[in-house]
Amino acid sequence: MRERKQPLGRPRDDRVDKAIATAARELIAEHGYAQLTVDTVATRAGVGKAAIYRRYATKQEMIFAVALHDLELDTPPDAGSLRADLATLTHLMVDQLAAPPPGVVPGLLADVHADPALAAKFAATFVAAERRCLVEILDRAVGRGELARRPEPAVVHALLLGPVFAWLFLLLEDRSDLPAFATTVADATASALTRKR
């Protein structure tokens, strides 16, 4: 992950960032997503609520950033082929989605989709960060000649994320099978994208 760009003025204290992230993760593990509040995170982290709100506009933004990924992501290094690049990205997505305790991702997404303003911000920040990585991977494939043109990134994003969400949050399949499943999803997506029409 890239470091966030620092605003003008006094630099942020990395110790505070780490304290907030640690406190939020501990409280989610202890009490679950629904019970988590900015107040409890601030108390556990030993910081004021203002320190949290300088970093995150909402509880949901904080939880997404500390439990899944920050606003900016580094695109995985070039693995040499579309299939390998998609496999790397899909494994990263699986690791991020499977890491939080049960209930965190569904609760977070329920909150996001219940608030149009929050949903718009989520799409413009976290989803956009993932989409930028995917666009770079697809452009690499075009550059290698694997794809004639870049496919619609939103469609490819859905092809990768949809099965993972179903496996983790709808079908409740065995998480120990996730690495093999991630490879299967990436392979199927690469095959669909490179199939001759």
ZIMOFEN-V466379 format. One record per backbone hydrogen bond with DSSP energy under -1.0 kcal/mol. NH is the residue of the N-H (numbers start at 1). CO is the residue of the C=O. E is the energy in kcal/mol with one decimal. If there is no record, write none. Layout:
NH,CO,E
NH,CO,E
This chain:
17,13,-1.7
18,14,-2.6
19,15,-2.2
20,16,-2.6
21,17,-2.4
22,18,-2.7
23,19,-2.5
24,20,-2.7
25,21,-2.4
26,22,-2.6
27,23,-2.6
28,24,-2.3
29,25,-2.2
30,26,-2.2
31,27,-2.9
32,28,-2.0
36,33,-1.3
41,37,-2.0
42,38,-2.8
43,39,-2.5
44,40,-2.5
45,41,-2.8
46,42,-1.3
47,42,-2.2
53,49,-2.5
54,50,-1.6
55,52,-1.2
56,52,-2.9
62,58,-2.0
63,59,-2.7
64,60,-2.7
65,61,-2.3
66,62,-2.5
67,63,-2.6
68,64,-2.3
69,64,-1.3
85,81,-2.6
86,82,-3.0
87,83,-2.0
88,84,-2.3
89,85,-2.4
90,86,-2.8
91,87,-2.5
92,88,-1.9
93,89,-2.4
94,90,-2.7
95,91,-2.5
96,92,-2.2
97,93,-2.6
98,94,-2.4
99,95,-1.1
104,101,-1.8
107,103,-1.9
108,104,-2.8
109,105,-2.7
110,106,-2.2
111,107,-2.1
112,108,-2.3
113,109,-2.6
114,110,-1.1
119,115,-2.8
120,116,-2.3
121,117,-2.1
122,118,-2.6
123,119,-2.4
124,120,-2.0
125,121,-1.1
127,122,-2.2
129,125,-2.1
130,126,-1.8
131,127,-2.6
132,128,-2.2
133,129,-1.4
134,130,-2.1
135,131,-2.7
136,132,-2.0
137,133,-2.0
138,134,-2.7
139,135,-2.7
140,136,-1.9
141,137,-1.8
142,138,-1.9
143,139,-2.5
144,140,-2.0
146,141,-2.1
147,141,-1.2
156,152,-1.9
157,153,-2.8
158,154,-2.1
159,155,-2.3
160,156,-1.8
161,157,-2.9
162,158,-2.6
165,161,-2.9
166,162,-2.5
167,163,-2.6
168,164,-2.5
169,165,-3.2
170,166,-1.4
171,166,-3.5
173,167,-2.1
177,174,-1.4
178,175,-1.7
181,177,-2.3
182,178,-3.1
183,179,-1.8
184,180,-2.1
185,181,-2.6
186,182,-2.4
187,183,-2.7
188,184,-2.6
189,185,-2.3
190,186,-2.7
191,187,-2.5
192,188,-2.3
193,189,-2.3
194,190,-2.1
195,191,-1.1
